[in-house]
């Protein structure tokens, strides 16, 4: 298979991993189309996408991977940490 064939095959949409329009992606991600358009041009972490003429599409798996970079797990209990340190310092 030629390099061109591999490149085209890698960008083929499937039922499991479809290309989504920005409107469909907005519904999938619970974000507005306007916010998604801003993420396309983010200077630090732009959202991966494809331009087909004037249409912008995003592969769902690439969007999911891009979103995973923003994942946060819980928040530090800053007040609890500070209280613990102060308590330890008072014992000394």
C-alpha positions as semicolon CSV with decimal commas, in nm:
position;residue;x (nm);y (nm);z (nm)
1;X;0,000;0,000;0,000
2;X;0,133;0,347;-0,082
3;X;0,203;0,622;0,172
4;X;-0,095;0,813;0,035
5;X;-0,318;0,511;0,095
6;X;-0,195;0,479;0,454
7;X;-0,255;0,846;0,521
8;X;-0,607;0,830;0,383
9;X;-0,684;0,507;0,565
10;X;-0,575;0,660;0,896
11;X;-0,831;0,938;0,852
12;X;-1,128;0,716;0,770
13;X;-1,431;0,762;0,992
14;X;-1,583;0,452;1,147
15;X;-1,900;0,391;1,348
16;X;-1,683;0,342;1,657
17;X;-1,464;0,647;1,594
18;X;-1,662;0,896;1,382
19;X;-1,573;1,242;1,264
20;X;-1,800;1,495;1,436
21;X;-1,904;1,839;1,314
22;X;-1,860;2,119;1,567
23;X;-2,236;2,122;1,628
24;X;-2,239;1,747;1,699
25;X;-1,923;1,779;1,909
26;X;-2,088;2,058;2,109
27;X;-2,370;1,820;2,198
28;X;-2,127;1,536;2,277
29;X;-1,901;1,753;2,494
30;X;-2,162;1,981;2,655
31;X;-1,964;2,284;2,531
32;X;-2,078;2,559;2,299
33;X;-1,971;2,573;1,936
34;X;-1,818;2,914;2,013
35;X;-1,599;2,766;2,289
36;X;-1,494;2,477;2,065
37;X;-1,392;2,724;1,794
38;X;-1,176;2,906;2,051
39;X;-1,007;2,577;2,141
40;X;-0,919;2,518;1,774
41;X;-0,682;2,814;1,794
42;X;-0,554;2,776;2,151
43;X;-0,185;2,876;2,134
44;X;-0,074;2,626;2,401
45;X;-0,296;2,321;2,345
46;X;-0,504;2,350;2,025
47;X;-0,781;2,098;1,972
48;X;-0,696;1,856;1,688
49;X;-0,926;1,893;1,389
50;X;-0,958;1,855;1,013
51;X;-1,069;2,123;0,766
52;X;-1,255;1,999;0,465
53;X;-1,314;2,307;0,256
54;X;-1,504;2,531;0,493
55;X;-1,621;2,249;0,723
56;X;-1,439;2,161;1,044
57;X;-1,463;1,807;1,178
58;X;-1,304;1,643;1,481
59;X;-1,241;1,273;1,528
60;X;-1,411;1,166;1,852
61;X;-1,112;0,964;1,978
62;X;-0,876;1,259;1,918
63;X;-1,114;1,491;2,104
64;X;-1,134;1,246;2,396
65;X;-0,754;1,224;2,414
66;X;-0,725;1,604;2,395
67;X;-0,981;1,641;2,676
68;X;-0,797;1,386;2,891
69;X;-0,503;1,628;2,909
70;X;-0,730;1,864;3,104
71;X;-0,848;1,600;3,352
72;X;-0,824;1,696;3,717
73;X;-0,875;1,455;4,004
74;X;-1,015;1,614;4,316
75;X;-0,900;1,927;4,486
76;X;-0,637;1,949;4,756
77;X;-0,784;2,019;5,099
78;X;-0,572;2,331;5,150
79;X;-0,749;2,432;5,469
80;X;-0,696;2,085;5,617
81;X;-0,328;2,085;5,521
82;X;-0,273;2,430;5,671
83;X;-0,454;2,335;5,993
84;X;-0,246;2,018;6,021
85;X;0,082;2,209;5,976
86;X;-0,020;2,476;6,228
87;X;-0,126;2,208;6,474
88;X;0,211;2,032;6,433
89;X;0,401;2,360;6,479
90;X;0,214;2,437;6,801
91;X;0,324;2,102;6,948
92;X;0,689;2,188;6,895
